Amino acid sequence: MTTRIGFVLFDGAEELDWVGPWEVLASWSRLCPDDDVQVCTLAPRDGPVRCANGMRVLADHTWEDAPPLDVLVYPGGPGVAEQLGDEAVRAFVRGVAAQGALMTSVCTGSLMYADAGLLDGRPATSYWASLNDLARLGTGVQVRADERFVDDGAVITAAGVSAGIDMALHLVARLHSPERARQLRRHIQYDPAPPV
């Protein structure tokens, strides 16, 4: 059975928030075809999306013509601020969740989930400078400031950019196996050792 994973793109999305997890999950799809994983990108409308640091990309689908998804990855970035309170964005997020997709986020993408009510009463995390916003946007959000990612069953939230890669590897382990996740970590040579 196919596992379909969709990455949300929007103007002002932080590139590494989605490209890091994309590298993990697209590598999974390409290197392990028998696992039957498909990844795609989704944008609110047709046309190029300009990310936070200037990268221009074209999404595979709009929100309206996207296939049914098993997993949604919502990145953060400065563009999230413009989406907060937007009823169309809230409806999209709630609609994907209502279809049973596993909702994942990186960085301030979790603010969109809080804004849509998906994190009410749940543990969650976000970018370190936005943890107060996470608590403010939801009702009873249990902010986990010191965790790189938080898996609460139907929702997985990750902190900043590199935590998104950790979350994606966790997702592979959860959906397939720790062995597959280790194989992919080795393939992309994700072995962080910051020089500073």
Buried (B, 14 or more C-beta within 10 A) or exposed (E): EEBBBBBBBBBBBBBBBBBBBBBBBBBBBEEBEEBEBBBBBBBBEEEEBBBBEEBEBEBBBEBEEBEEBBBBBBBBBBBBBEBBEBEEBBEBBBEBBEEEBBBBBBBBBBBBBBBBBBBEEBBBBBBEEBBEBBBEBBEEBBBBEEBBBBBBEEBBBBBBBBBBBBBBBBBBBEBBEEEBBEBBBEBBEBEEEEEE
